[in-house]
């Protein structure tokens, strides 16, 4: 059984920063690198999925 990411964001750059988006209720800012092979990356803290524009999020 596969679970959907709680939030999916389409981004233009392969390097993204995630801080949970909740201000003080978020998590430490982490920098994530989107692989050209997959076209997406998930945050290890909040499981937000970042998809590089033009790639399929389901792969």
WODA-V158748 format. One record per backbone hydrogen bond with DSSP energy under -0.5 kcal/mol. NH is the residue of the N-H (numbers start at 1). CO is the residue of the C=O. E is the energy in kcal/mol with one decimal. If there is no record, write none. Layout:
[[NH CO E] [NH CO E]]
This chain:
[[9 49 -3.0] [11 9 -0.5] [11 51 -2.8] [16 14 -0.6] [16 32 -2.5] [18 30 -2.6] [22 19 -0.5] [25 22 -2.1] [26 23 -1.5] [27 19 -2.1] [30 18 -2.5] [32 16 -3.5] [34 14 -3.7] [34 32 -0.5] [35 40 -0.6] [39 35 -2.7] [41 50 -1.9] [43 48 -2.5] [47 43 -1.6] [49 7 -3.1] [50 41 -3.1] [50 48 -0.5] [51 9 -2.9] [51 49 -0.5] [52 39 -3.0] [53 11 -3.0] [55 52 -2.0] [57 55 -0.5] [59 56 -1.0]]
